[in-house]
Amino acid sequence: MSCSSRDQVVAEHHDELFAGYFSVKKTLQKLKLCFYWPVQGQERRQYPTLHSIPVGEPFAIVGMDFKEMDESFDKNRYALVFQDYLTKWPELYAVADRTAATACC
């Protein structure tokens, strides 16, 4: 597997919407189920250092993001994604655009 293919596979298993943003160890375990290349796991992409965010109760802090997707029959091109920081509970809504007005209503 070429280096560019490896980078793409790692990104798809770590960065994509439903990948879960697992740690290096968990991502590598997932990759080993389907892929192999020599010295697997010795090359690592550089991600910023992550810090814990203290959360006291469910839904006290919720993250939000837009993700682009294929256009639906209703002409929605984006998913508006909310996720509770403590429970990791996701909510997704199909929306036509990614404007502040869409996110706030």
VEXLUMMI-76737 format. One line per 3 residues: number of its first residue (from 1); their letters; for each residue x, y, z of C-alpha. Coordinates in steps of 0.001 Angstrom, whole numbers, padded with zeros to 6 digits, always signed. Layout:
N
NUM) A) X/Y/Z  ...
***
This chain:
105
1) MSC) +000000/+000000/+000000  +001435/+003378/-000999  +002076/+006098/+001575
4) SSR) -000688/+008299/+000141  -003136/+005374/+000335  -002112/+004741/+003942
7) DQV) -002717/+008390/+004829  -006154/+008233/+003221  -007091/+005004/+005032
10) VAE) -005920/+006379/+008394  -007820/+009634/+007840  -010996/+007761/+006896
13) HHD) -010784/+005620/+010036  -010004/+008545/+012350  -011290/+011838/+010942
16) ELF) -014564/+011066/+009180  -018019/+011834/+010588  -018766/+008376/+011999
19) AGY) -015170/+007301/+012681  -015334/+008338/+016332  -011982/+010147/+016602
22) FSV) -010445/+007232/+018496  -006968/+007283/+020004  -003967/+006136/+017971
25) KKT) -004105/+002701/+019633  -007825/+002144/+018938  -007563/+003468/+015382
28) LQK) -004655/+001113/+014693  -006634/-001831/+016100  -009502/-001023/+013727
31) LKL) -007128/-000699/+010771  -005464/-004062/+011476  -008827/-005782/+011010
34) CFY) -008891/-004843/+007314  -005464/-003581/+006241  -001811/-004513/+006458
37) WPV) +001439/-002771/+005568  +004970/-003308/+006901  +005783/-001517/+010180
40) QGQ) +002124/-000680/+010634  +001668/+001896/+013373  +005178/+003319/+013362
43) ERR) +004216/+006227/+011131  +001817/+008621/+012821  +000024/+011688/+011642
46) QYP) +000534/+014717/+013813  -002642/+015751/+015599  -002808/+018634/+018028
49) TLH) -002565/+017791/+021708  -006041/+017299/+023110  -007087/+018423/+026554
52) SIP) -009998/+017209/+028637  -012985/+019475/+029075  -014573/+019039/+032506
55) VGE) -018296/+018327/+032152  -020523/+018006/+035199  -023753/+016578/+033820
58) PFA) -025286/+015338/+030568  -026044/+018042/+027990  -024262/+020757/+029988
61) IVG) -021862/+021191/+027049  -022811/+020241/+023501  -020600/+020406/+020415
64) MDF) -021953/+021369/+017002  -020595/+021059/+013469  -021722/+020902/+009845
67) KEM) -020717/+017947/+007674  -021129/+017916/+003915  -023014/+014964/+002445
70) DES) -024568/+013922/-000851  -027609/+015970/-001748  -030861/+014383/-000565
73) FDK) -034195/+014292/-002376  -035182/+017327/-000286  -032103/+019246/-001564
76) NRY) -030303/+019037/+001787  -026519/+019038/+001333  -025320/+019170/+004934
79) ALV) -025784/+017401/+008236  -026007/+019642/+011285  -024438/+017495/+014005
82) FQD) -024810/+018010/+017747  -023030/+015816/+020289  -023142/+015883/+024067
85) YLT) -019610/+016038/+025485  -020334/+013752/+028441  -022557/+010996/+027038
88) KWP) -021419/+011338/+023403  -025102/+011233/+022357  -025345/+012467/+018731
91) ELY) -028212/+014230/+017001  -028070/+014850/+013240  -030332/+017027/+011139
94) AVA) -030310/+017312/+007356  -030126/+020976/+006297  -029827/+022820/+002986
97) DRT) -027015/+025218/+003966  -024418/+025799/+006642  -025236/+029290/+007798
100) AAT) -025455/+030703/+011302  -029178/+031244/+010781  -029645/+027518/+010105
103) ACC) -027606/+026503/+013153  -029408/+028865/+015537  -033014/+028138/+014593
***
